[in-house]
Amino acid sequence: MTPAATRAGSLLGAPVLREPGHAPVVHLVRGGVIEGVHHGSVVVLGADGEVRFRLGDTQAAFYPRSALKPLQAVAMLRAGLPLDGDLLSLAAASHSGEERHLDGTRRILDLAGLAEAELRNTPDMPFDPVVRDSWVREGRGPSRLAQNCSGKHAAMLWTAKLNGWSLDDYLDPAHPLQRAVAETVEDLTGQRIAHVTVDGCGAPLFAVSLHGLARALARITTAAHGTPEARVADAMREHAEMASGVRRDVAALMRAVPGLLAKDGFEGVQVAALPDGRAIAVKIADGADRARVPVVAAALARAGIDPALLTEFAGAPLLGGGRPVGAVRTVPALDLAS
């Protein structure tokens, strides 16, 4: 098979794929009137891998953004990356830029005998607003370490070095590392990569379907102990804050639901799976987190998770004059009773 990463072509001139057929997934209800609607798509897989529920367009190609990171981490372990525990979780992280994340990235670089200057991810401020405000007060500016993908990039560099691959072009879609990632994405999703572009951090990004993304995470959570897939799942579950941050909803969700592996991505993407193979994937068309979180909760309830475990994620009030006058609600089609 010719690796999909070699088919990147001209990014600016790439043809536009068809517009997904998203459906309404969230209503903003104020005073009994629907004043806003978020569209998106949802898929729920049973433990047998069969679709138990779908809404919207679950077969259209889309970019999973950072929800692809568990798959990228599996690819690096398959290529010999010797990480486990908190540092492996960081390699699959969209981290908040806390000191633990910066220190962890430095530890990966030190173990690899590499320097921060060799990172090629885009410099940025910390993702967490509290940490970012502290940086601003201290007069600190964007850095590669603070950018939320720095752990992944440090791991990519180490993987390339271990295999004798070049380092300065490790983000090229034709680089052996990125070809290995593409092959793993196709293996775990069970799909050919439909499109290739560049993610915000500078790494290649592969388009798959929502169904394929859910299938991939289910394969990661059900893999045999000691495999690259199981090592990634174990690391991210055991070190949820290293894969995200102390104030992140995805870490809180993994703490709330025993055994759950979850990964979010920019533009309203999230995927989650349980050890028995049940899995969900969500894409919010306009990228709004206020819609993503309750839709994920509703999808997990559809997958059989006790709704009592999901209460804090099920929606948020709309305020008027400082008091609740409405709510962000998932549409009736997502309700368990429908």
Secondary structure, DSSP 8 states (H G I E B T S, - for coil): ---GGGG---STT---------EEEEEEEETTEEEEEEEEEEEEE-TTS-EEEEES-SSSEE--GGGGHHHHHHHHHHTT----HHHHHHHT------HHHHHHHHHHHHHHT--GGG--S--B--SSHHHHHHHHHTT---BTTTSTTHHHHHHHHHHHHHTT--STTTTSTTSHHHHHHHHHHHHHHTS---EEEE-TTSSEEEEEEHHHHHHHHHHHHTS-TTSHHHHHHHHHHHTTTTSS-TT-HHHHHHHHSTT-EEEEETTTEEEEE-TTS-EEEEEETT--HHHHHHHHHHHHHHTT--GGGGGGGS--EEEETTEEEEEEEE-GGGSTT-
